[in-house]
Amino acid sequence: MEQQAKAPPEIKRIADFLRGGSSGMKIRVGALNGKRLDYFKGKSAIKALLSPAYAKLKGAPKVTSEAEAQAILQSVNAYAFFLRVQRGGPTGSSSSSPKALQIIPEQLFNPEEYYAWFYEGSQWTTYAGGILMVFIMLAGVMFPLWPPIMRLGVWYLSMGMLGLIGLFFGLAIVRLIFYIITVVVASPGIWIFPQLFADVGFVDSFIPLWEWDIPKKKSKKKKVEKSEKKSKSSAEKLQENGGAFIEEIPEGSRPQSRGARIEEVEDEDA
């Protein structure tokens, strides 16, 4: 757009930051005149300008409050990097379908409003990826013209990769067979490399070497936290109730009256 081309360098840096992945903004997908567009809520952009990532951005104005962030975002909106839109219902039969968007003539920035992006951000990654894809395709087509030593190296590399994949599948089958045998012979069974399919690093996938198939006990940390919240100390109850607190008695040990017992506690500060 012409307005975006006229934007000062600091405004364009802010737009690039918000459009990039480092801003942490929640991006949603909507539909405007049958075309899909990314949009966001105003308060998400304000939060991005107040984040530590923006504070490290060079050549951009400093932001110390929500009012300053809102003023800067109003300036970015004035150059049509994003426009205020009204969000409607889903465009499809499913509730997860993109929401219908409509541009509002009166453009201003409000944290509670929605804004659609009309700026794609920096395109250098797209261009670099396209050039790389073209290079890979040309290299594959010209494979017969490669020097013999390069073709031999590619063959060794491909055989090595296939060997590693085959070794991985073979290890998975062996550990499964071993587990089935140990379930019958030595219940509850033994897993070889129990972390093999866990979301850990390469080395950690092979540590420990073996492990019994015992269900892991649930952490009691949450239960302890809940019990600490429920059972306040006498001092806290004393402070909250001004010298007296109501102590509830467990269900099984309550008297027939089922009433609460009021216990007077001496004021510690007296």
C-alpha positions as CSV (number, residue, x, y, z in Angstrom):
1,M,0.0,0.0,0.0
2,E,1.1,3.6,-0.6
3,Q,0.5,4.6,3.0
4,Q,2.8,1.8,4.2
5,A,5.5,3.0,1.9
6,K,5.3,6.5,3.4
7,A,5.7,5.2,7.0
8,P,8.7,6.4,9.0
9,P,11.4,3.8,9.7
10,E,10.5,3.5,13.4
11,I,6.9,2.8,12.6
12,K,7.9,0.1,10.1
13,R,10.2,-1.5,12.7
14,I,7.3,-1.7,15.1
15,A,5.1,-3.2,12.4
16,D,7.8,-5.8,11.6
17,F,8.1,-6.6,15.3
18,L,4.4,-7.1,15.8
19,R,4.1,-9.2,12.6
20,G,7.1,-11.4,13.5
21,G,7.0,-14.4,15.8
22,S,9.1,-12.7,18.6
23,S,6.2,-10.5,19.6
24,G,4.2,-13.3,21.2
25,M,0.9,-11.9,19.9
26,K,-2.1,-14.3,19.6
27,I,-2.9,-14.4,15.9
28,R,-6.3,-15.5,14.7
29,V,-7.6,-16.3,11.2
30,G,-10.6,-14.6,9.7
31,A,-12.3,-14.1,6.3
32,L,-12.7,-10.7,4.6
33,N,-14.6,-10.8,1.2
34,G,-13.8,-14.5,0.8
35,K,-10.0,-14.0,1.5
36,R,-8.3,-15.2,4.7
37,L,-6.6,-12.7,6.8
38,D,-4.7,-12.7,10.1
39,Y,-6.2,-10.6,12.8
40,F,-5.6,-9.8,16.5
41,K,-7.1,-8.1,19.5
42,G,-5.8,-4.7,20.5
43,K,-4.8,-5.6,24.0
44,S,-2.6,-8.4,22.6
45,A,-0.6,-5.7,20.7
46,I,-0.3,-3.5,23.8
47,K,1.1,-6.5,25.8
48,A,3.6,-7.1,23.0
49,L,4.9,-3.6,23.2
50,L,5.3,-3.9,27.0
51,S,7.2,-7.1,26.7
52,P,11.0,-7.5,27.2
53,A,11.4,-8.6,23.6
54,Y,10.2,-5.1,22.4
55,A,12.5,-3.4,24.9
56,K,15.5,-5.0,23.1
57,L,14.3,-3.7,19.7
58,K,16.7,-1.1,18.3
59,G,15.5,2.0,16.5
60,A,12.0,1.9,18.0
61,P,10.5,4.4,20.5
62,K,10.5,3.3,24.2
63,V,7.3,2.2,25.8
64,T,6.8,2.4,29.6
65,S,3.0,2.4,29.9
66,E,-0.2,1.2,28.3
67,A,-1.1,4.8,27.3
68,E,2.2,5.1,25.4
69,A,1.7,1.8,23.7
70,Q,-1.8,2.7,22.6
71,A,-0.6,6.0,21.1
72,I,2.2,4.2,19.2
73,L,-0.2,1.6,17.9
74,Q,-2.6,4.4,16.8
75,S,0.3,5.7,14.7
76,V,0.9,2.3,13.1
77,N,-2.8,2.0,12.4
78,A,-2.7,5.4,10.6
79,Y,-0.3,3.9,8.0
80,A,-2.7,1.0,7.3
81,F,-0.4,-1.8,8.4
82,F,-3.5,-3.1,10.2
83,L,-7.1,-1.9,10.1
84,R,-9.9,-2.0,12.6
85,V,-12.5,-4.6,11.8
86,Q,-15.8,-5.9,13.1
87,R,-15.9,-9.6,13.8
88,G,-19.0,-11.6,12.9
89,G,-20.0,-15.3,13.1
90,P,-18.2,-18.3,11.5
91,T,-18.1,-18.4,7.7
92,G,-18.7,-22.2,7.7
93,S,-21.0,-24.7,9.3
94,S,-18.4,-25.5,12.0
95,S,-17.8,-23.2,15.0
96,S,-14.0,-23.4,14.3
97,S,-14.4,-21.9,10.9
98,P,-12.8,-18.5,10.3
99,K,-14.8,-15.6,11.6
100,A,-16.3,-13.1,9.1
101,L,-14.5,-9.7,9.2
102,Q,-15.7,-6.3,8.0
103,I,-13.6,-3.1,7.9
104,I,-14.9,-0.3,10.0
105,P,-14.7,3.1,8.3
106,E,-13.8,4.9,11.6
107,Q,-10.2,3.9,12.3
108,L,-8.9,4.2,15.9
109,F,-7.0,2.0,18.2
110,N,-8.8,0.5,21.2
111,P,-7.6,-2.4,23.3
112,E,-10.9,-4.2,23.1
113,E,-11.3,-4.0,19.3
114,Y,-10.1,-6.3,16.6
115,Y,-7.5,-5.5,13.8
116,A,-6.8,-7.3,10.6
117,W,-3.2,-7.4,9.1
118,F,-2.7,-5.9,5.7
119,Y,1.1,-6.2,6.0
120,E,3.0,-9.4,5.4
121,G,6.2,-8.4,7.2
122,S,9.7,-9.1,6.1
123,Q,9.8,-11.5,3.1
124,W,13.5,-12.4,3.1
125,T,12.8,-15.8,4.6
126,T,10.3,-16.5,1.8
127,Y,12.8,-15.5,-0.9
128,A,15.6,-17.4,0.7
129,G,13.4,-20.5,0.9
130,G,12.4,-20.2,-2.7
131,I,16.0,-19.9,-3.9
132,L,17.0,-22.9,-1.8
133,M,14.2,-25.0,-3.3
134,V,15.2,-24.1,-6.8
135,F,18.9,-24.9,-6.0
136,I,17.9,-28.3,-4.6
137,M,15.7,-29.2,-7.6
138,L,18.5,-28.2,-10.0
139,A,21.0,-30.2,-8.0
140,G,18.8,-33.3,-8.2
141,V,18.2,-32.9,-11.9
142,M,21.9,-32.6,-12.6
143,F,22.9,-35.5,-10.4
144,P,24.2,-37.6,-13.4
145,L,26.7,-34.7,-14.1
146,W,28.1,-34.7,-10.5
147,P,31.7,-35.8,-10.1
148,P,32.0,-39.6,-9.2
149,I,33.4,-38.8,-5.7
150,M,30.3,-36.6,-4.9
151,R,27.9,-39.3,-6.1
152,L,29.7,-41.9,-4.1
153,G,29.5,-39.7,-1.0
154,V,25.7,-39.2,-1.4
155,W,25.3,-43.0,-1.8
156,Y,27.2,-43.6,1.5
157,L,25.2,-40.9,3.2
158,S,21.8,-42.3,2.1
159,M,22.8,-45.9,3.0
160,G,23.9,-44.6,6.5
161,M,20.5,-42.9,7.0
162,L,18.6,-46.0,5.9
163,G,20.7,-48.1,8.3
164,L,19.9,-45.8,11.2
165,I,16.2,-45.9,10.5
166,G,16.3,-49.7,10.2
167,L,18.2,-49.9,13.5
168,F,15.7,-47.8,15.2
169,F,12.7,-49.9,14.0
170,G,14.6,-53.1,14.9
171,L,15.3,-51.8,18.4
172,A,11.6,-50.9,18.8
173,I,10.5,-54.4,17.8
174,V,13.1,-56.1,20.0
175,R,12.2,-54.1,23.1
176,L,8.5,-54.9,22.5
177,I,9.2,-58.6,22.2
178,F,11.4,-58.5,25.3
179,Y,8.7,-56.7,27.3
180,I,6.0,-59.3,26.3
181,I,8.3,-62.1,27.5
182,T,9.1,-60.4,30.8
183,V,5.4,-59.7,31.4
184,V,4.8,-63.5,31.3
185,V,8.0,-64.5,33.1
186,A,8.7,-61.6,35.5
187,S,5.6,-59.5,35.9
188,P,5.0,-56.5,35.7
189,G,7.5,-56.5,32.8
190,I,10.7,-54.8,31.9
191,W,11.2,-52.1,29.2
192,I,14.5,-51.7,27.5
193,F,15.4,-48.0,27.0
194,P,12.1,-46.8,28.6
195,Q,12.8,-43.2,27.4
196,L,13.2,-44.2,23.8
197,F,9.9,-42.5,22.6
198,A,9.9,-39.8,25.3
199,D,10.2,-36.1,24.5
200,V,13.8,-35.9,25.6
201,G,17.2,-35.4,24.0
202,F,19.0,-38.0,21.9
203,V,21.4,-39.2,24.7
204,D,18.6,-39.1,27.3
205,S,16.5,-41.4,25.1
206,F,18.9,-44.3,26.0
207,I,19.0,-43.6,29.8
208,P,18.3,-45.6,31.8
209,L,19.2,-48.9,30.1
210,W,16.1,-50.8,31.5
211,E,13.2,-50.1,33.9
212,W,10.3,-52.0,35.5
213,D,6.9,-51.3,34.0
214,I,5.6,-49.8,37.2
215,P,2.9,-47.0,37.0
216,K,4.4,-43.8,38.2
217,K,2.7,-42.4,41.4
218,K,1.0,-39.1,41.1
219,S,2.7,-36.2,42.7
220,K,1.4,-35.4,46.1
221,K,2.5,-31.8,45.8
222,K,-1.0,-30.6,44.6
223,K,-2.6,-32.4,47.5
224,V,-0.3,-30.8,50.0
225,E,-0.9,-27.3,48.5
226,K,-4.7,-27.9,48.7
227,S,-4.5,-29.0,52.4
228,E,-2.3,-26.0,53.2
229,K,-4.9,-23.7,51.7
230,K,-7.8,-25.3,53.5
231,S,-6.0,-25.5,56.9
232,K,-5.0,-22.0,57.9
233,S,-3.0,-21.4,61.1
234,S,-4.6,-20.0,64.2
235,A,-2.6,-16.8,63.8
236,E,-4.1,-16.2,60.4
237,K,-7.6,-16.9,61.6
238,L,-7.1,-14.7,64.6
239,Q,-5.9,-11.8,62.3
240,E,-8.9,-12.2,60.0
241,N,-11.6,-12.4,62.6
242,G,-10.2,-10.0,65.2
243,G,-9.5,-12.3,68.1
244,A,-12.0,-15.2,67.4
245,F,-12.2,-17.8,64.7
246,I,-14.7,-20.5,63.8
247,E,-13.2,-24.0,63.8
248,E,-15.1,-26.6,61.9
249,I,-15.1,-30.1,63.3
250,P,-14.8,-33.2,60.9
251,E,-18.1,-34.8,60.0
252,G,-17.5,-38.0,62.0
253,S,-16.6,-36.2,65.3
254,R,-19.3,-33.5,65.3
255,P,-21.8,-33.5,68.2
256,Q,-25.5,-34.1,67.5
257,S,-26.1,-30.4,67.2
258,R,-23.9,-30.3,64.1
259,G,-23.0,-26.7,65.0
260,A,-19.7,-24.9,64.6
261,R,-17.6,-24.4,67.7
262,I,-16.4,-20.8,68.4
263,E,-13.1,-20.8,70.2
264,E,-11.6,-17.6,71.7
265,V,-7.9,-17.1,71.2
266,E,-5.7,-14.6,73.0
267,D,-4.5,-11.8,70.9
268,E,-0.8,-12.3,70.3
269,D,-0.1,-8.6,69.8
270,A,-1.7,-7.7,73.1
